[in-house]
Amino acid sequence: MSIRKLTYTDNETYESLLTDSGTIFNEQKWLTLYDNLIEHYGIFDKDNKLIGAFYLYRSIKFGITYYITPPYTPHIGLIYKHKASNKANALTYDKTIISEIANFINILPCSFLTIAFPFTVIDLQPFIWKKFNVTPNYTYHLDLNLSESELIENMSSDKRNSLKKAEKDSLKTIQVNDYKIVEQLVLKTFSRKKKSVDSQFVNKILTTFANEQNSFAFVSYNNDKPICAAFCIIDTHTCYYLLGGYDNDNKHQAAGVCVIWQCILHAKQKKLKTFDFEGSMLPEVEKYFRGFGANLIPYYRVSKAKLAVDLALRFIKKKSL
């Protein structure tokens, strides 16, 4: 087994892999948003046949080369064919794949690396053995096979009350095709929270990537003013809540719940199986998502830094507390 960068000659086999087990985050249309910052790797068997793939986002800042999960992407897009015939062989095969990736990543020329794996990957022992830090992160998955009444029943009382208040106050929430409205609300939110955001990349998602087949958005209006937006992308089975924003100067306490609820109903109407909240480790965001009554789903992040960089990162984190 070996790992090398994918080339155009691998495209046909990669498309076959994508059909079998990929998500929208594996599609070329998504990956081309990152231009030359994405390094796309193939996993090859002993006969040099492509059996899997993943990608890394490589950049340089302040002279430091680092690899991370691509921005606005939940994980490194690991997919691979499973050939094992029984449980023991399946476990061994999974371990072999992850071991090969750990060996490869361990020798990458960089000062810092932090990447997330799909929630389906739970055996990351090979990374632990190579002294990587392996930490759990969490998202929420909502089962769209539940009826609308069951979905409402599973919500927290404050979320249900928000929907009632929105109806009482005649708050209007509609699907929009004008993603400029979404972009403006997203950027307002980031600016208000003083969080860094690549506005050009947000623009590329909403203008270059988004179309009627892979995405949709809902906006809440109060007195005909757009005050809150939610933007989702979709693939065959899953709807991913990717971007959200609201206008703090014209807010309504129910607007956020309304746009997400309409996204959930729209995804259900499209007969998708799962609504992925693309969870956050921020306590206030986690609490907000938790109120929709979805299932808590762990996934794992691995990281490693050279000693000097690690000490600098720890210092920066301590100073920011």
Phi and psi restraints in degrees (value plus and minus 20) as a CYANA .aco file:
   2 SER   PHI    -168.0  -128.0
   2 SER   PSI     144.1   184.1
   3 ILE   PHI    -148.8  -108.8
   3 ILE   PSI     113.0   153.0
   4 ARG   PHI    -171.5  -131.5
   4 ARG   PSI     145.7   185.7
   5 LYS   PHI     -85.7   -45.7
   5 LYS   PSI     122.2   162.2
   6 LEU   PHI     -94.5   -54.5
   6 LEU   PSI     126.9   166.9
   7 THR   PHI    -143.2  -103.2
   7 THR   PSI     153.6   193.6
   8 TYR   PHI     -81.7   -41.7
   8 TYR   PSI     -44.3    -4.3
   9 THR   PHI     -89.9   -49.9
   9 THR   PSI     -35.9     4.1
  10 ASP   PHI    -112.2   -72.2
  10 ASP   PSI     -22.8    17.2
  11 ASN   PHI     -78.0   -38.0
  11 ASN   PSI     -64.3   -24.3
  12 GLU   PHI     -83.9   -43.9
  12 GLU   PSI     -64.1   -24.1
  13 THR   PHI     -88.0   -48.0
  13 THR   PSI     -57.4   -17.4
  14 TYR   PHI     -83.1   -43.1
  14 TYR   PSI     -61.3   -21.3
  15 GLU   PHI     -81.4   -41.4
  15 GLU   PSI     -54.9   -14.9
  16 SER   PHI     -86.2   -46.2
  16 SER   PSI     -62.7   -22.7
  17 LEU   PHI     -79.8   -39.8
  17 LEU   PSI     -63.4   -23.4
  18 LEU   PHI     -82.3   -42.3
  18 LEU   PSI     -61.2   -21.2
  19 THR   PHI     -82.9   -42.9
  19 THR   PSI     -58.3   -18.3
  20 ASP   PHI     -94.1   -54.1
  20 ASP   PSI     -63.6   -23.6
  21 SER   PHI    -166.5  -126.5
  21 SER   PSI     -10.6    29.4
  22 GLY   PHI    -106.1   -66.1
  22 GLY   PSI     150.5   190.5
  23 THR   PHI    -140.9  -100.9
  23 THR   PSI    -199.9  -159.9
  24 ILE   PHI     -81.8   -41.8
  24 ILE   PSI     -43.9    -3.9
  25 PHE   PHI     -97.0   -57.0
  25 PHE   PSI     -25.6    14.4
  26 ASN   PHI    -115.8   -75.8
  26 ASN   PSI     -31.3     8.7
  27 GLU   PHI     -93.3   -53.3
  27 GLU   PSI     126.0   166.0
  28 GLN   PHI     -79.9   -39.9
  28 GLN   PSI     -55.6   -15.6
  29 LYS   PHI     -79.7   -39.7
  29 LYS   PSI     -56.7   -16.7
  30 TRP   PHI     -94.1   -54.1
  30 TRP   PSI     -66.9   -26.9
  31 LEU   PHI     -86.6   -46.6
  31 LEU   PSI     -48.7    -8.7
  32 THR   PHI     -89.3   -49.3
  32 THR   PSI     -32.4     7.6
  33 LEU   PHI     -82.2   -42.2
  33 LEU   PSI     -44.9    -4.9
  34 TYR   PHI    -113.6   -73.6
  34 TYR   PSI     -18.0    22.0
  35 ASP   PHI      33.7    73.7
  35 ASP   PSI    -148.6  -108.6
  36 ASN   PHI    -111.7   -71.7
  36 ASN   PSI      -9.0    31.0
  37 LEU   PHI    -106.0   -66.0
  37 LEU   PSI     -30.5     9.5
  38 ILE   PHI    -114.1   -74.1
  38 ILE   PSI     111.8   151.8
  39 GLU   PHI    -130.7   -90.7
  39 GLU   PSI      95.2   135.2
  40 HIS   PHI    -122.0   -82.0
  40 HIS   PSI     100.6   140.6
  41 TYR   PHI    -134.5   -94.5
  41 TYR   PSI     126.2   166.2
  42 GLY   PHI    -129.7   -89.7
  42 GLY   PSI     127.8   167.8
  43 ILE   PHI    -126.2   -86.2
  43 ILE   PSI     103.8   143.8
  44 PHE   PHI    -138.1   -98.1
  44 PHE   PSI     121.7   161.7
  45 ASP   PHI    -101.1   -61.1
  45 ASP   PSI    -195.4  -155.4
  46 LYS   PHI     -84.9   -44.9
  46 LYS   PSI     -39.6     0.4
  47 ASP   PHI    -115.0   -75.0
  47 ASP   PSI      -8.3    31.7
  48 ASN   PHI      45.1    85.1
  48 ASN   PSI       9.7    49.7
  49 LYS   PHI    -116.7   -76.7
  49 LYS   PSI     116.7   156.7
  50 LEU   PHI     -90.0   -50.0
  50 LEU   PSI     101.2   141.2
  51 ILE   PHI    -140.1  -100.1
  51 ILE   PSI     -29.0    11.0
  52 GLY   PHI    -186.5  -146.5
  52 GLY   PSI     153.4   193.4
  53 ALA   PHI    -180.6  -140.6
  53 ALA   PSI     138.0   178.0
  54 PHE   PHI    -178.6  -138.6
  54 PHE   PSI     152.6   192.6
  55 TYR   PHI    -162.1  -122.1
  55 TYR   PSI     138.7   178.7
  56 LEU   PHI    -153.4  -113.4
  56 LEU   PSI     130.3   170.3
  57 TYR   PHI    -122.9   -82.9
  57 TYR   PSI      97.8   137.8
  58 ARG   PHI    -130.6   -90.6
  58 ARG   PSI     112.6   152.6
  59 SER   PHI    -169.3  -129.3
  59 SER   PSI     149.7   189.7
  60 ILE   PHI    -151.1  -111.1
  60 ILE   PSI     107.8   147.8
  61 LYS   PHI    -160.1  -120.1
  61 LYS   PSI     111.3   151.3
  62 PHE   PHI      34.4    74.4
  62 PHE   PSI      15.5    55.5
  63 GLY   PHI      57.9    97.9
  63 GLY   PSI     -15.8    24.2
  64 ILE   PHI    -124.2   -84.2
  64 ILE   PSI     104.2   144.2
  65 THR   PHI    -106.9   -66.9
  65 THR   PSI     110.4   150.4
  66 TYR   PHI    -161.3  -121.3
  66 TYR   PSI     136.7   176.7
  67 TYR   PHI    -140.7  -100.7
  67 TYR   PSI     115.2   155.2
  68 ILE   PHI    -161.5  -121.5
  68 ILE   PSI     150.7   190.7
  69 THR   PHI     -86.5   -46.5
  69 THR   PSI     115.1   155.1
  70 PRO   PHI     -76.0   -36.0
  70 PRO   PSI     120.3   160.3
  71 PRO   PHI     -75.4   -35.4
  71 PRO   PSI     120.5   160.5
  72 TYR   PHI      46.2    86.2
  72 TYR   PSI      -7.5    32.5
  73 THR   PHI    -136.5   -96.5
  73 THR   PSI     113.6   153.6
  74 PRO   PHI     -93.3   -53.3
  74 PRO   PSI     -42.8    -2.8
  75 HIS   PHI    -180.7  -140.7
  75 HIS   PSI    -195.0  -155.0
  76 ILE   PHI    -109.8   -69.8
  76 ILE   PSI      -6.5    33.5
  77 GLY   PHI      46.6    86.6
  77 GLY   PSI      13.2    53.2
  78 LEU   PHI     -89.1   -49.1
  78 LEU   PSI     102.8   142.8
  79 ILE   PHI    -155.6  -115.6
  79 ILE   PSI     126.5   166.5
  80 TYR   PHI    -180.5  -140.5
  80 TYR   PSI     134.0   174.0
  81 LYS   PHI     -96.1   -56.1
  81 LYS   PSI     119.1   159.1
  82 HIS   PHI    -127.7   -87.7
  82 HIS   PSI      98.6   138.6
  83 LYS   PHI    -126.4   -86.4
  83 LYS   PSI     -24.9    15.1
  84 ALA   PHI     -87.7   -47.7
  84 ALA   PSI     126.5   166.5
  85 SER   PHI    -121.6   -81.6
  85 SER   PSI     -40.3    -0.3
  86 ASN   PHI    -158.9  -118.9
  86 ASN   PSI     155.7   195.7
  87 LYS   PHI     -81.8   -41.8
  87 LYS   PSI     -67.1   -27.1
  88 ALA   PHI     -81.6   -41.6
  88 ALA   PSI     -64.7   -24.7
  89 ASN   PHI     -85.8   -45.8
  89 ASN   PSI     -55.6   -15.6
  90 ALA   PHI     -84.1   -44.1
  90 ALA   PSI     -63.3   -23.3
  91 LEU   PHI     -82.7   -42.7
  91 LEU   PSI     -61.4   -21.4
  92 THR   PHI     -85.9   -45.9
  92 THR   PSI     -61.1   -21.1
  93 TYR   PHI     -84.0   -44.0
  93 TYR   PSI     -65.7   -25.7
  94 ASP   PHI     -78.3   -38.3
  94 ASP   PSI     -64.0   -24.0
  95 LYS   PHI     -83.1   -43.1
  95 LYS   PSI     -58.0   -18.0
  96 THR   PHI     -85.3   -45.3
  96 THR   PSI     -63.6   -23.6
  97 ILE   PHI     -80.5   -40.5
  97 ILE   PSI     -70.5   -30.5
  98 ILE   PHI     -86.3   -46.3
  98 ILE   PSI     -56.6   -16.6
  99 SER   PHI     -82.5   -42.5
  99 SER   PSI     -61.6   -21.6
 100 GLU   PHI     -84.0   -44.0
 100 GLU   PSI     -61.7   -21.7
 101 ILE   PHI     -86.4   -46.4
 101 ILE   PSI     -62.0   -22.0
 102 ALA   PHI     -82.0   -42.0
 102 ALA   PSI     -63.3   -23.3
 103 ASN   PHI     -81.3   -41.3
 103 ASN   PSI     -61.9   -21.9
 104 PHE   PHI     -87.2   -47.2
 104 PHE   PSI     -68.7   -28.7
 105 ILE   PHI     -87.5   -47.5
 105 ILE   PSI     -51.5   -11.5
 106 ASN   PHI     -82.5   -42.5
 106 ASN   PSI     -44.8    -4.8
 107 ILE   PHI    -127.1   -87.1
 107 ILE   PSI     -10.4    29.6
 108 LEU   PHI     -84.6   -44.6
 108 LEU   PSI     119.2   159.2
 109 PRO   PHI     -98.1   -58.1
 109 PRO   PSI      69.2   109.2
 110 CYS   PHI    -172.7  -132.7
 110 CYS   PSI     143.3   183.3
 111 SER   PHI    -115.8   -75.8
 111 SER   PSI     -40.3    -0.3
 112 PHE   PHI    -172.7  -132.7
 112 PHE   PSI     121.3   161.3
 113 LEU   PHI    -166.4  -126.4
 113 LEU   PSI     113.8   153.8
 114 THR   PHI    -167.1  -127.1
 114 THR   PSI      98.7   138.7
 115 ILE   PHI    -157.7  -117.7
 115 ILE   PSI     130.1   170.1
 116 ALA   PHI    -128.4   -88.4
 116 ALA   PSI     125.9   165.9
 117 PHE   PHI    -124.7   -84.7
 117 PHE   PSI     135.7   175.7
 118 PRO   PHI     -77.3   -37.3
 118 PRO   PSI     131.8   171.8
 119 PHE   PHI     -83.5   -43.5
 119 PHE   PSI     -37.2     2.8
 120 THR   PHI     -95.8   -55.8
 120 THR   PSI     -34.4     5.6
 121 VAL   PHI    -115.2   -75.2
 121 VAL   PSI      91.2   131.2
 122 ILE   PHI    -135.2   -95.2
 122 ILE   PSI     -35.2     4.8
 123 ASP   PHI    -117.1   -77.1
 123 ASP   PSI      76.7   116.7
 124 LEU   PHI    -136.1   -96.1
 124 LEU   PSI       4.4    44.4
 125 GLN   PHI     -75.1   -35.1
 125 GLN   PSI     -59.5   -19.5
 126 PRO   PHI     -76.8   -36.8
 126 PRO   PSI     -51.5   -11.5
 127 PHE   PHI     -93.0   -53.0
 127 PHE   PSI     -59.5   -19.5
 128 ILE   PHI     -81.1   -41.1
 128 ILE   PSI     -62.8   -22.8
 129 TRP   PHI     -83.4   -43.4
 129 TRP   PSI     -44.3    -4.3
 130 LYS   PHI    -118.1   -78.1
 130 LYS   PSI      -2.4    37.6
 131 LYS   PHI      49.9    89.9
 131 LYS   PSI       4.4    44.4
 132 PHE   PHI     -98.8   -58.8
 132 PHE   PSI     132.9   172.9
 133 ASN   PHI    -103.6   -63.6
 133 ASN   PSI     108.0   148.0
 134 VAL   PHI    -138.5   -98.5
 134 VAL   PSI      97.5   137.5
 135 THR   PHI    -149.1  -109.1
 135 THR   PSI     123.7   163.7
 136 PRO   PHI     -98.8   -58.8
 136 PRO   PSI     120.6   160.6
 137 ASN   PHI    -141.4  -101.4
 137 ASN   PSI     153.0   193.0
 138 TYR   PHI    -160.4  -120.4
 138 TYR   PSI     126.8   166.8
 139 THR   PHI    -152.9  -112.9
 139 THR   PSI     157.7   197.7
 140 TYR   PHI    -141.9  -101.9
 140 TYR   PSI     113.2   153.2
 141 HIS   PHI    -135.6   -95.6
 141 HIS   PSI     106.3   146.3
 142 LEU   PHI    -121.3   -81.3
 142 LEU   PSI     108.9   148.9
 143 ASP   PHI     -99.1   -59.1
 143 ASP   PSI      90.5   130.5
 144 LEU   PHI    -101.6   -61.6
 144 LEU   PSI     -20.8    19.2
 145 ASN   PHI     -96.5   -56.5
 145 ASN   PSI     -34.9     5.1
 146 LEU   PHI     -88.6   -48.6
 146 LEU   PSI     131.2   171.2
 147 SER   PHI     -92.0   -52.0
 147 SER   PSI     144.4   184.4
 148 GLU   PHI     -80.7   -40.7
 148 GLU   PSI     -59.8   -19.8
 149 SER   PHI     -86.4   -46.4
 149 SER   PSI     -56.5   -16.5
 150 GLU   PHI     -87.4   -47.4
 150 GLU   PSI     -59.1   -19.1
 151 LEU   PHI     -82.1   -42.1
 151 LEU   PSI     -63.4   -23.4
 152 ILE   PHI     -86.5   -46.5
 152 ILE   PSI     -61.5   -21.5
 153 GLU   PHI     -81.8   -41.8
 153 GLU   PSI     -53.4   -13.4
 154 ASN   PHI     -97.8   -57.8
 154 ASN   PSI     -32.9     7.1
 155 MET   PHI     -91.0   -51.0
 155 MET   PSI     138.0   178.0
 156 SER   PHI     -89.6   -49.6
 156 SER   PSI     138.5   178.5
 157 SER   PHI     -82.3   -42.3
 157 SER   PSI     -54.5   -14.5
 158 ASP   PHI     -89.5   -49.5
 158 ASP   PSI     -51.2   -11.2
 159 LYS   PHI     -89.6   -49.6
 159 LYS   PSI     -62.7   -22.7
 160 ARG   PHI     -83.8   -43.8
 160 ARG   PSI     -60.3   -20.3
 161 ASN   PHI     -85.2   -45.2
 161 ASN   PSI     -53.8   -13.8
 162 SER   PHI     -84.5   -44.5
 162 SER   PSI     -61.4   -21.4
 163 LEU   PHI     -83.6   -43.6
 163 LEU   PSI     -59.0   -19.0
 164 LYS   PHI     -87.1   -47.1
 164 LYS   PSI     -60.3   -20.3
 165 LYS   PHI     -86.9   -46.9
 165 LYS   PSI     -57.9   -17.9
 166 ALA   PHI     -81.1   -41.1
 166 ALA   PSI     -61.0   -21.0
 167 GLU   PHI     -87.2   -47.2
 167 GLU   PSI     -61.9   -21.9
 168 LYS   PHI     -83.2   -43.2
 168 LYS   PSI     -58.9   -18.9
 169 ASP   PHI    -108.5   -68.5
 169 ASP   PSI     -14.7    25.3
 170 SER   PHI      39.4    79.4
 170 SER   PSI      16.0    56.0
 171 LEU   PHI     -88.6   -48.6
 171 LEU   PSI     111.1   151.1
 172 LYS   PHI    -124.2   -84.2
 172 LYS   PSI     103.8   143.8
 173 THR   PHI    -143.4  -103.4
 173 THR   PSI      99.2   139.2
 174 ILE   PHI    -154.8  -114.8
 174 ILE   PSI     137.2   177.2
 175 GLN   PHI     -95.6   -55.6
 175 GLN   PSI     118.1   158.1
 176 VAL   PHI    -145.4  -105.4
 176 VAL   PSI     130.9   170.9
 177 ASN   PHI    -127.2   -87.2
 177 ASN   PSI     -31.1     8.9
 178 ASP   PHI    -106.3   -66.3
 178 ASP   PSI      74.8   114.8
 179 TYR   PHI     -97.5   -57.5
 179 TYR   PSI     -24.2    15.8
 180 LYS   PHI     -84.4   -44.4
 180 LYS   PSI     -55.8   -15.8
 181 ILE   PHI     -82.7   -42.7
 181 ILE   PSI     -65.3   -25.3
 182 VAL   PHI     -81.2   -41.2
 182 VAL   PSI     -66.0   -26.0
 183 GLU   PHI     -80.0   -40.0
 183 GLU   PSI     -64.2   -24.2
 184 GLN   PHI     -82.6   -42.6
 184 GLN   PSI     -60.7   -20.7
 185 LEU   PHI     -91.3   -51.3
 185 LEU   PSI     -57.4   -17.4
 186 VAL   PHI     -82.8   -42.8
 186 VAL   PSI     -67.3   -27.3
 187 LEU   PHI     -88.1   -48.1
 187 LEU   PSI     -52.1   -12.1
 188 LYS   PHI     -82.8   -42.8
 188 LYS   PSI     -61.3   -21.3
 189 THR   PHI     -84.9   -44.9
 189 THR   PSI     -66.4   -26.4
 190 PHE   PHI     -83.0   -43.0
 190 PHE   PSI     -60.1   -20.1
 191 SER   PHI     -85.1   -45.1
 191 SER   PSI     -61.5   -21.5
 192 ARG   PHI     -85.3   -45.3
 192 ARG   PSI     -58.2   -18.2
 193 LYS   PHI    -105.6   -65.6
 193 LYS   PSI     -20.0    20.0
 194 LYS   PHI      35.9    75.9
 194 LYS   PSI      20.5    60.5
 195 LYS   PHI    -126.0   -86.0
 195 LYS   PSI     122.2   162.2
 196 SER   PHI     -89.5   -49.5
 196 SER   PSI     121.2   161.2
 197 VAL   PHI    -167.2  -127.2
 197 VAL   PSI     118.5   158.5
 198 ASP   PHI    -105.9   -65.9
 198 ASP   PSI      74.8   114.8
 199 SER   PHI     -82.4   -42.4
 199 SER   PSI     -52.2   -12.2
 200 GLN   PHI     -85.9   -45.9
 200 GLN   PSI     -56.7   -16.7
 201 PHE   PHI     -92.4   -52.4
 201 PHE   PSI     -60.9   -20.9
 202 VAL   PHI     -77.4   -37.4
 202 VAL   PSI     -62.6   -22.6
 203 ASN   PHI     -82.6   -42.6
 203 ASN   PSI     -59.8   -19.8
 204 LYS   PHI     -85.7   -45.7
 204 LYS   PSI     -59.1   -19.1
 205 ILE   PHI     -81.2   -41.2
 205 ILE   PSI     -65.3   -25.3
 206 LEU   PHI    -101.2   -61.2
 206 LEU   PSI     -40.4    -0.4
 207 THR   PHI    -133.4   -93.4
 207 THR   PSI     -62.6   -22.6
 208 THR   PHI    -105.6   -65.6
 208 THR   PSI     -61.1   -21.1
 209 PHE   PHI    -107.0   -67.0
 209 PHE   PSI     -69.5   -29.5
 210 ALA   PHI     -84.1   -44.1
 210 ALA   PSI     115.7   155.7
 211 ASN   PHI    -169.1  -129.1
 211 ASN   PSI    -199.4  -159.4
 212 GLU   PHI     -87.5   -47.5
 212 GLU   PSI     -42.7    -2.7
 213 GLN   PHI    -104.0   -64.0
 213 GLN   PSI     -50.0   -10.0
 214 ASN   PHI    -134.5   -94.5
 214 ASN   PSI     -18.0    22.0
 215 SER   PHI    -181.1  -141.1
 215 SER   PSI     146.5   186.5
 216 PHE   PHI    -181.0  -141.0
 216 PHE   PSI     145.3   185.3
 217 ALA   PHI    -166.8  -126.8
 217 ALA   PSI     128.6   168.6
 218 PHE   PHI    -144.8  -104.8
 218 PHE   PSI     124.3   164.3
 219 VAL   PHI    -149.9  -109.9
 219 VAL   PSI     116.9   156.9
 220 SER   PHI    -116.0   -76.0
 220 SER   PSI     117.7   157.7
 221 TYR   PHI    -138.5   -98.5
 221 TYR   PSI     116.7   156.7
 222 ASN   PHI    -144.6  -104.6
 222 ASN   PSI      97.9   137.9
 223 ASN   PHI      35.4    75.4
 223 ASN   PSI      22.2    62.2
 224 ASP   PHI      47.1    87.1
 224 ASP   PSI      -8.1    31.9
 225 LYS   PHI    -125.7   -85.7
 225 LYS   PSI     111.1   151.1
 226 PRO   PHI     -89.8   -49.8
 226 PRO   PSI     101.9   141.9
 227 ILE   PHI    -139.2   -99.2
 227 ILE   PSI     -36.3     3.7
 228 CYS   PHI    -177.2  -137.2
 228 CYS   PSI     123.3   163.3
 229 ALA   PHI    -160.1  -120.1
 229 ALA   PSI     130.5   170.5
 230 ALA   PHI    -156.0  -116.0
 230 ALA   PSI     111.9   151.9
 231 PHE   PHI    -141.6  -101.6
 231 PHE   PSI     110.3   150.3
 232 CYS   PHI    -145.8  -105.8
 232 CYS   PSI     130.7   170.7
 233 ILE   PHI    -138.6   -98.6
 233 ILE   PSI     135.3   175.3
 234 ILE   PHI    -155.9  -115.9
 234 ILE   PSI     134.7   174.7
 235 ASP   PHI    -150.1  -110.1
 235 ASP   PSI    -175.2  -135.2
 236 THR   PHI     -82.3   -42.3
 236 THR   PSI     -57.0   -17.0
 237 HIS   PHI    -137.8   -97.8
 237 HIS   PSI     -42.4    -2.4
 238 THR   PHI    -149.0  -109.0
 238 THR   PSI     124.4   164.4
 239 CYS   PHI    -129.0   -89.0
 239 CYS   PSI     107.8   147.8
 240 TYR   PHI    -131.5   -91.5
 240 TYR   PSI     101.4   141.4
 241 TYR   PHI     -96.6   -56.6
 241 TYR   PSI      88.6   128.6
 242 LEU   PHI    -123.3   -83.3
 242 LEU   PSI     -63.5   -23.5
 243 LEU   PHI    -156.5  -116.5
 243 LEU   PSI     124.0   164.0
 244 GLY   PHI    -169.3  -129.3
 244 GLY   PSI     135.9   175.9
 245 GLY   PHI    -187.6  -147.6
 245 GLY   PSI     139.5   179.5
 246 TYR   PHI    -169.1  -129.1
 246 TYR   PSI     140.3   180.3
 247 ASP   PHI    -114.1   -74.1
 247 ASP   PSI      89.2   129.2
 248 ASN   PHI     -87.0   -47.0
 248 ASN   PSI     -40.8    -0.8
 249 ASP   PHI    -102.7   -62.7
 249 ASP   PSI     -36.5     3.5
 250 ASN   PHI    -155.1  -115.1
 250 ASN   PSI      27.1    67.1
 251 LYS   PHI    -107.8   -67.8
 251 LYS   PSI     139.5   179.5
 252 HIS   PHI    -157.1  -117.1
 252 HIS   PSI     113.2   153.2
 253 GLN   PHI     -81.3   -41.3
 253 GLN   PSI     -39.7     0.3
 254 ALA   PHI    -117.6   -77.6
 254 ALA   PSI     -27.4    12.6
 255 ALA   PHI     -82.6   -42.6
 255 ALA   PSI     -63.5   -23.5
 256 GLY   PHI     -83.2   -43.2
 256 GLY   PSI     -62.3   -22.3
 257 VAL   PHI     -83.7   -43.7
 257 VAL   PSI     -59.8   -19.8
 258 CYS   PHI     -84.4   -44.4
 258 CYS   PSI     -64.5   -24.5
 259 VAL   PHI     -88.6   -48.6
 259 VAL   PSI     -58.8   -18.8
 260 ILE   PHI     -89.0   -49.0
 260 ILE   PSI     -60.8   -20.8
 261 TRP   PHI     -81.5   -41.5
 261 TRP   PSI     -62.2   -22.2
 262 GLN   PHI     -87.0   -47.0
 262 GLN   PSI     -54.2   -14.2
 263 CYS   PHI     -83.4   -43.4
 263 CYS   PSI     -61.7   -21.7
 264 ILE   PHI     -82.2   -42.2
 264 ILE   PSI     -66.8   -26.8
 265 LEU   PHI     -84.3   -44.3
 265 LEU   PSI     -58.4   -18.4
 266 HIS   PHI     -86.7   -46.7
 266 HIS   PSI     -61.6   -21.6
 267 ALA   PHI     -83.7   -43.7
 267 ALA   PSI     -59.0   -19.0
 268 LYS   PHI     -85.1   -45.1
 268 LYS   PSI     -61.2   -21.2
 269 GLN   PHI     -81.5   -41.5
 269 GLN   PSI     -51.9   -11.9
 270 LYS   PHI    -100.5   -60.5
 270 LYS   PSI     -17.5    22.5
 271 LYS   PHI      44.6    84.6
 271 LYS   PSI      12.0    52.0
 272 LEU   PHI     -97.9   -57.9
 272 LEU   PSI     139.0   179.0
 273 LYS   PHI    -114.2   -74.2
 273 LYS   PSI     -51.0   -11.0
 274 THR   PHI    -157.9  -117.9
 274 THR   PSI     120.1   160.1
 275 PHE   PHI    -128.6   -88.6
 275 PHE   PSI      94.2   134.2
 276 ASP   PHI    -119.1   -79.1
 276 ASP   PSI      98.1   138.1
 277 PHE   PHI     -96.1   -56.1
 277 PHE   PSI     -22.5    17.5
 278 GLU   PHI      30.0    70.0
 278 GLU   PSI      39.4    79.4
 279 GLY   PHI     -71.2   -31.2
 279 GLY   PSI     143.5   183.5
 280 SER   PHI    -144.6  -104.6
 280 SER   PSI     131.8   171.8
 281 MET   PHI    -110.2   -70.2
 281 MET   PSI     -19.3    20.7
 282 LEU   PHI     -96.7   -56.7
 282 LEU   PSI     106.0   146.0
 283 PRO   PHI     -74.3   -34.3
 283 PRO   PSI     -62.7   -22.7
 284 GLU   PHI     -89.7   -49.7
 284 GLU   PSI     -53.9   -13.9
 285 VAL   PHI     -93.5   -53.5
 285 VAL   PSI     -62.4   -22.4
 286 GLU   PHI     -79.2   -39.2
 286 GLU   PSI     -63.4   -23.4
 287 LYS   PHI     -82.5   -42.5
 287 LYS   PSI     -60.1   -20.1
 288 TYR   PHI     -83.9   -43.9
 288 TYR   PSI     -67.6   -27.6
 289 PHE   PHI     -85.9   -45.9
 289 PHE   PSI     -57.3   -17.3
 290 ARG   PHI     -77.2   -37.2
 290 ARG   PSI     -51.4   -11.4
 291 GLY   PHI     -86.1   -46.1
 291 GLY   PSI     -31.6     8.4
 292 PHE   PHI    -106.9   -66.9
 292 PHE   PSI     -22.0    18.0
 293 GLY   PHI      55.1    95.1
 293 GLY   PSI       8.5    48.5
 294 ALA   PHI    -106.1   -66.1
 294 ALA   PSI     155.9   195.9
 295 ASN   PHI    -110.1   -70.1
 295 ASN   PSI     112.7   152.7
 296 LEU   PHI     -94.7   -54.7
 296 LEU   PSI     104.5   144.5
 297 ILE   PHI    -141.6  -101.6
 297 ILE   PSI      99.1   139.1
 298 PRO   PHI    -103.0   -63.0
 298 PRO   PSI     127.1   167.1
 299 TYR   PHI    -161.2  -121.2
 299 TYR   PSI     147.6   187.6
 300 TYR   PHI    -139.8   -99.8
 300 TYR   PSI     123.7   163.7
 301 ARG   PHI    -138.1   -98.1
 301 ARG   PSI     116.6   156.6
 302 VAL   PHI    -135.3   -95.3
 302 VAL   PSI     123.6   163.6
 303 SER   PHI    -168.2  -128.2
 303 SER   PSI     136.5   176.5
 304 LYS   PHI    -181.3  -141.3
 304 LYS   PSI     122.6   162.6
 305 ALA   PHI    -162.4  -122.4
 305 ALA   PSI     127.9   167.9
 306 LYS   PHI     -82.9   -42.9
 306 LYS   PSI     133.4   173.4
 307 LEU   PHI     -72.8   -32.8
 307 LEU   PSI     -69.0   -29.0
 308 ALA   PHI     -82.9   -42.9
 308 ALA   PSI     -61.0   -21.0
 309 VAL   PHI     -88.4   -48.4
 309 VAL   PSI     -61.3   -21.3
 310 ASP   PHI     -80.6   -40.6
 310 ASP   PSI     -63.6   -23.6
 311 LEU   PHI     -84.4   -44.4
 311 LEU   PSI     -60.1   -20.1
 312 ALA   PHI     -83.9   -43.9
 312 ALA   PSI     -62.4   -22.4
 313 LEU   PHI     -84.7   -44.7
 313 LEU   PSI     -61.0   -21.0
 314 ARG   PHI     -83.3   -43.3
 314 ARG   PSI     -59.3   -19.3
 315 PHE   PHI     -85.0   -45.0
 315 PHE   PSI     -65.3   -25.3
 316 ILE   PHI     -82.1   -42.1
 316 ILE   PSI     -63.6   -23.6
 317 LYS   PHI     -82.0   -42.0
 317 LYS   PSI     -63.0   -23.0
 318 LYS   PHI     -83.8   -43.8
 318 LYS   PSI     -60.6   -20.6
 319 LYS   PHI     -89.2   -49.2
 319 LYS   PSI     -46.9    -6.9
 320 SER   PHI    -104.4   -64.4
 320 SER   PSI     -30.0    10.0
